[in-house]
Amino acid sequence: MIPLPFLLDEYRNRLSAIRTEMARRGLDLLVVNDVANQHYITGYDGWSFYTPQLVLVPLADEEPVWVGRAMDAAGGLLTAWMKPENVVGFPEDHVQRPDRHPMDWIAGWIEKKGWGRGNIGIELEVYYYSPKAHARLTAGLPNAIFHDADLLVNWIRSVKSDAEIGYLRNASRLAEAAVTAAYDVIAPGVRECDAIAKIQAAQIAGSPNFAGDITALPPTILGGENASAPHIMWSDRRFGDNETVALELAGVVRRYAAGLARTLQLGAMPAKVGDTGKAVLEGMEAVLAAIKPGVVAEDVEASWRKVIQRYGLKKESRIGYSIGAAYPPDWGEHTISLRQGDKTILKPGNVLHSILGMWMDGWGIEVSETILVTADGCETLTSFPREIHVKR
């Protein structure tokens, strides 16, 4: 068995918190479809979620059950903490067949277990859970009443334990290594794909003390006019002279992600880049000064907006979100957002990725920090110079 990332007591505490919320909502069973939530509850870790996979949490004091493809149940026995009979595989003849669906079999298993009646909570707004899967599961459990339990687990995850914060600290070291690698390799004439190869090497093998994991979002390097769009991918394009390059990178350890965005200037810095960079850096200082327990999320965003308005700038999108355990295609937790209208009150143990990207006409810059809310303020887990790095 692969060593669990956390002690059993931590998994039991998570289950207790989840069941407390289930009881408050009157749920008898929780169907967990979010892959990161499945990992959070069970420890299961495998690239098997391209076929239907879920975790069942009964309100009764029983261990949760991982259900997935039969060949991947072996991975459950290696990585999950539950007893072997709570790792269940659906048969291979249900994999990608037009005449049957894994959820047909899973619904039958739930019914035989005696969990097919009463109120069932289910995560509906998650990746890898298809409309067909939902239709077949609900059709197979006609005696149950289904309720949307989206984000029930995510909100519990939003407050991190000391052990989780330890992984985030390690992930931050890999994020710093990734940005360092980017600064070293990116130069005029270098292909974007070659730079990405060096960055990913640093993300995976950036420390002799722990392994890096695949990042839930791929590395983003945006040079020249490509930096005006925040989410396009790399190619074999070569970096040009005097380009401004926005970097959005991360480190991940035991699935816990720490993001780190920075900006690299090849050659002399244009005045417009320097002026915008000054506004962004001042805005980040305002964000860090605002974050502390008891502060409302939208007030953090307001502190940033107040700064950039003095520079004649505006940013419509949010400036941060809760971050933690993550699987592709996203490392956000879908809970706290630093934006207008978010009334979430920050708590010690929240971890936020505040990313201050400014995507202008034909160019852009990015600066971000992974931030821990502490008992009396906040701490940046990443420790790396924020100024635009000029490479002549």
Secondary structure as GFF3:
##gff-version 3
##sequence-region A 1 392
A	DSSP	alpha_helix	8	25	.	.	.	ID=ss1
A	DSSP	beta_strand	29	32	.	.	.	ID=ss2
A	DSSP	alpha_helix	35	42	.	.	.	ID=ss3
A	DSSP	beta_strand	54	58	.	.	.	ID=ss4
A	DSSP	beta_strand	65	69	.	.	.	ID=ss5
A	DSSP	three_ten_helix	70	72	.	.	.	ID=ss6
A	DSSP	alpha_helix	73	79	.	.	.	ID=ss7
A	DSSP	three_ten_helix	84	86	.	.	.	ID=ss8
A	DSSP	beta_strand	87	90	.	.	.	ID=ss9
A	DSSP	three_ten_helix	92	94	.	.	.	ID=ss10
A	DSSP	alpha_helix	102	113	.	.	.	ID=ss11
A	DSSP	beta_strand	118	122	.	.	.	ID=ss12
A	DSSP	alpha_helix	131	139	.	.	.	ID=ss13
A	DSSP	beta_strand	144	148	.	.	.	ID=ss14
A	DSSP	alpha_helix	152	157	.	.	.	ID=ss15
A	DSSP	alpha_helix	162	185	.	.	.	ID=ss16
A	DSSP	alpha_helix	192	205	.	.	.	ID=ss17
A	DSSP	beta_strand	220	223	.	.	.	ID=ss18
A	DSSP	three_ten_helix	224	228	.	.	.	ID=ss19
A	DSSP	beta_strand	244	253	.	.	.	ID=ss20
A	DSSP	beta_strand	256	266	.	.	.	ID=ss21
A	DSSP	alpha_helix	271	290	.	.	.	ID=ss22
A	DSSP	alpha_helix	297	310	.	.	.	ID=ss23
A	DSSP	beta_strand	320	327	.	.	.	ID=ss24
A	DSSP	beta_strand	330	337	.	.	.	ID=ss25
A	DSSP	beta_strand	351	355	.	.	.	ID=ss26
A	DSSP	beta_strand	358	359	.	.	.	ID=ss27
A	DSSP	beta_strand	364	365	.	.	.	ID=ss28
A	DSSP	beta_strand	368	373	.	.	.	ID=ss29
A	DSSP	beta_strand	378	380	.	.	.	ID=ss30
A	DSSP	beta_strand	389	391	.	.	.	ID=ss31
###
